[in-house]
Amino acid sequence: MIPANIIYGIFEQAITVLQTLVIALGAGLGIWGVINLLEGYGNDNPGAKSQGMKQLMAGAGVAVVGMVLVPLLSGLFSV
């Protein structure tokens, strides 16, 4: 049987990887939003400005979830 501390260590690493991936996804979405926002201002396109702002805010929200909520998963299976 596998000791509990090894399983918990693997779980901690998985949470760290998940946190990194969620923050990277949020950052990518935010960068994409900034590009669309700047494109909207450059071409005076209100649709692109609106879409860019939505993507920027969504990316920030996803990054905050990655920073705040994902680490709380470690408390679910505390030994």
N, C-alpha and C positions, 0 to 999 in steps of 0.2 A: 504494500500500500504506500502511496506517495504521502510524505509528511505535509501537514497543513501549511507550514511556513513556505514550502516550495510552491505550492498552489497559490498562496497569497502573493508571493513574489511575482509569479507569472501574471496574475490578475492585475497587480500594480503596474507592471510594464505595459499590459494591454490598455489600461486606462491612460497611461502617459502617451502612448501612440495614438489612441483615439482623440485625446485632447489636442495633440499636434495637428492631426488631420482636420479636425473641425475648425480650429483656428486658421489653418491654411486655406480651407474652403471659404471661410468668411472673408479673409483678406483678399483672396482672388476675386470674389464677388464684389467686394468694395472697390478694388482697383478697376474692374470692368465698369462699375458704376461711374467712377470718376472720369474714365475715358469717354463714356457716353455723355456725361454731363458737359465735359469740355467740348465735345463734338457738337452738342446742341447749342452751346453758346457761340461756337465758331460759325456755325451755319444759320444761326438765329432760328433754330428749330425747337419750338416748345415741346413737341412730343418727345424728342431725344432728351431734352432737359428733364422732363418729368420721369422718363424711364431711368435715366442716370441717377436721379435722386432716390428713386425707389430701390434701385440696386445697391446704392451706397448705404442706405439705411438698413437694408436687409443683410448686407455683408457685415455691418457693424453689429447687428443683432446676433448673427450666427457666431461671430467671434466672441461676443460676450457670453453666449451660452457655452462655448468651448472653454472659456476661462473660468466661469463660475460654476456651472452645473455639472460638467463632466467630472471634475475631481470629486464631487459628492458621491459618485458611484462607488468609490472605495468603501464608503460607510455601509453599503448594502450587505456586504458579505464579511463583516469584521469577525475575526476569530476570537 
